[in-house]
Amino acid sequence: MPDGVHRLLTPDTVRAVVLAPGVAYRYLWAPAGPWAVHLVEARLGARCDLAFSVLRPERPGERETVSAMAKQAGLDVLAAVNADFFTPEGAALGVEVVQGRVLSAAARPTFAWRAGGAPWMGIARPNGDGVRLGWSVGVEGDGRTEAVGGFPDLLDGARRVGDLEVAARPAFAAARHPRTAVGWDDDGQVLWIVVVDGRRPPYSVGMSLPELADLFEALGTEEALNLDGGGSSALVVAGAPVNRPSDRTGERAVANALALVRDASACAAG
């Protein structure tokens, strides 16, 4: 765990579980917030047996919990979180690319990955029936890319992106809410998945987007993207939910999820 995280949060409870070689789940509780912070660390490096997969509900057009999507994925899911914001009808607001097939494209902040490369975060650009990420995925698909949207970008090249929507959307950005986000440490080749529980005092109140950016800076990331949060925030580790969703009914059904999976076939694909 980077020393900066301890200096920032000063947690009095820390627990860690190794999920696979190079992959660990950590839980921290810090009374200063109070904050309950869940971290999944994936040391990708030159590894090819770790991959990312975008999970969708079994029935198109419906929503499902992250737990349900992870269970029925038929993959060795090490960890999964809720991903993009969605409409009342259950459609993802941003980019959605599954197994190389472009399901939706939008000029929105995006997390993307393909076998043999590092994760990419940035503003996607629709290109006809395809989409331009750090690379192009045409209408015919490429069979490799996985991508989901989020909002807003938190860090780009280790710098904060504007004021993180604080002026334009203070109730969303400046207030403390449950949060889900991903970050990439290019120097250490580490991908961080972060969930902060919220709306549950005195257990955890959540973070503002500037506070969430503080956390990613403490983790040493250069790139970070906020995903859907609030009642949607959910983290499943080794098949079991580990955070405390803010909805009284528990996990909320969402439009899609981002999963870290163990997949030896990615080595061949890369």
N, C-alpha and C positions, 0 to 999 in steps of 0.2 A: 504494500500500500504506500503510495507516495506520501512523504512527510507533510506536504502541503495540505493534504486532506485532514490530517490530525490537527494541524495548526488552525485550519479554518473552522472545523466542526467541534473540536475538543470533545470527542465522544467518550462516554463512560461505559459503553457497552459495544463490544466488537466481537462478531462471530464470523468464522470463515469455513467454507466447505469446498473441497476440490471436486469438480464435476468431471474433469478429464484432464489429461496432461495439457498444461498451459491454459486451462479454463477454471476459474474459481468464482464462487458466489460469496459476497460479504454483506453482512448486515451491521449497520452502525446506528446507535441511538445517541443523540446529543441533546442534553437538557437545554442548551442555549436557545434552541428554536422554540419549542422542542421539535426535533426532526428525527424521523425514522427513515433512514436512507438504505436503499438496496442497490448493490453494485454487482454487475457481472463483468469480469475481466477476461478477455480472450486474447491471448498472445498469439497472434497470427504468424508473424515472421514469414518464414518460407514454408510454413505448413500448408498442405493442400487437402488435408482430411477434415478441415473445418470449413463450413460453408454457411451461407445465409439463404433462407427461403422465405418467401412471402406466402403466408397462409391465408386462405379465404374460407368463408362458410361453405359447408357441404352443398347447400342449395343456393344457387345463384340468386342474387337480389335480396337475400335475407341476411341477418346478423347473427353472430354467435360469440360466445365468450372465448377468451384466449385459451382457457383450459380445454374447451371442447375442440377448438381447431387444432391445438397441439396434439391432443389424443388421437384424433382421426387422421392426422397427416400421413401416417405410415412412414415416418422418418424417425431417426434417432435424435430427438429434440433435446438439447441440453438446456436451453432457456428460450423463452418466448415472451414478448411484450405486445401490448396493443400498439397499433401503428398510426395510420392517418386519421385526420378529422373526417367526418362524414355528414351527409345530408340527413334530414329526417327520414328519407326513404331508404337510407342505408348505403348510398353510393359514396365512395371515397372522393374527397375533394381534389386530390392531387394525382400524381403519377402512380400508376399501378402496372408493373411488369412482372409476370409470373412465368417462370421457365422460358424466358426469352420472348414471351408473347406480350405485346403491348395491349393492355386492356383499357387504359385511359392515359391521356397525356394532358399536361397543363403546365403553364409557366409558373411553377411553384417550387419551393425548396424541396429537395429530394435526397434520399439515401439510396445509393445503388451499388451493386456488387456483381462481379462475374468471376468465374473460376480463373485462377491464374493471375489475378490482379488485386490491388488494395481497394478497400471501400472508397466510394466517392460521395461527396456531399456538395451540393450547389444548386443553382436554379436550373431546372430542366427547361428545355425549349421544344415545344411541339414542332414537328417537321413532317408536314403532310399527315399521313396516318401513322407515322413513327414518332420518335422522340430523340432529342439530342441530350445526352447526359455528359459524362466525361468522354463518352464515345457515342456513336449513333446506333440506334436500334430501329431498323426499318419495319415496314408493314408486314414483311414476311417473317420477322422475328429473327433472333440469333441463337435460340436454344440455350442460352447461358445466363442472360442478365436477370437479376431480381431487383426490383426497385419499388419503394413506397414514398409517399409524400409526407411532409410535416410542415410546421410553421411556428415561429420563424427560425431562420438560421441564427445561431447564437455566436459561434466563432467561425471565422474564415481566415486562414493563414495566421492563427493564433491571435487575431484581433477581433474585438467585439463588433458585431454588425449593427451599426447605427446605435440607437438607444434601446434596441430590443423591443420596440413597439410600445414603450412606456407612455410616450406622449399621445399616440394615436389610440391606444387601447389600454388605458390604465387599469380598468377592472379585470382585464385578462392578464396583463403583463406585470403591473406593479403590485398587484395583490398576491397574497400567498394562496396557492392551490396545489392539489396533488399534481405531480409532474412525471412525464415519461420522456426520455431523451436518449440520444446516442452520440458518442464522441469518438474521435480517431486521433491517436497519438502516432504521428508518422515516424517520429524518431525511434520510438520503442516498438513500433509495429503492434500496438495494442488497441483493441476496440473495447470501449466501455459502454455498457448498457446501464442506464440509471433510472430508478424509480424512487420518487420521494412521496411517501404517504402524506395525506393532508386532510383538513376539515375534521380532524379527530383530536381536539385538545382534551386532556393534557398529553396525549400520546404523541401526536405529530400534527403540525399546522400547515405543512406544505411550504413551498418556496415561491418567491417572485422569480421572474425570468432573470433579472440581474443576479439574484442569489444563486440560481441554477448555473449561470455563466461563471460565477465565482467558483463553484464546485468543479466545473470542467477545467477551468484554469488551474485549480489545485491538482487535478488529475494529470496535468501536463499535456492536454490535448491541443491540437492545432485547429481541428474542425469539430463542430458540434451542432446538432440539429434537435430542436424541440419537436416532439411528437404530440399527439392528442393527449390530454391530461384530464384533470377533474375526476369525475366518476368513472371514466374509461381506463384510468391508470391501473394496470394489472401486470404482474410478473409471475410467470410459471417457471419453476426450476425443477428439472428432473421429474416432470409430470405432475408436480404439486404447486398450487398457488402459495406464494410466500409473503405477499404484502397484504395490507388491509385496505381494500377498496373503500371509497368514501360513501358509496350508496348503501343504504340500510339493507338492501336486498342482496348485497354482495357484488360479485363480478357483473359488469355490464356487458351486454351483447354489443359487439363492435363490427366494423366493416372488414377489417383485416388485421393481421398480426405479422410481426417480424420475428423470425426464429433463427437461433444459432443452432446448427445441426452438425452432427458428426457424419461424414459422408466420404468414404474412400473413393467413390466414383469421381469425385471432384478432381482427384489427382490425375486421372486419365483425361478428364475434360480439359484440364489446364495444360 
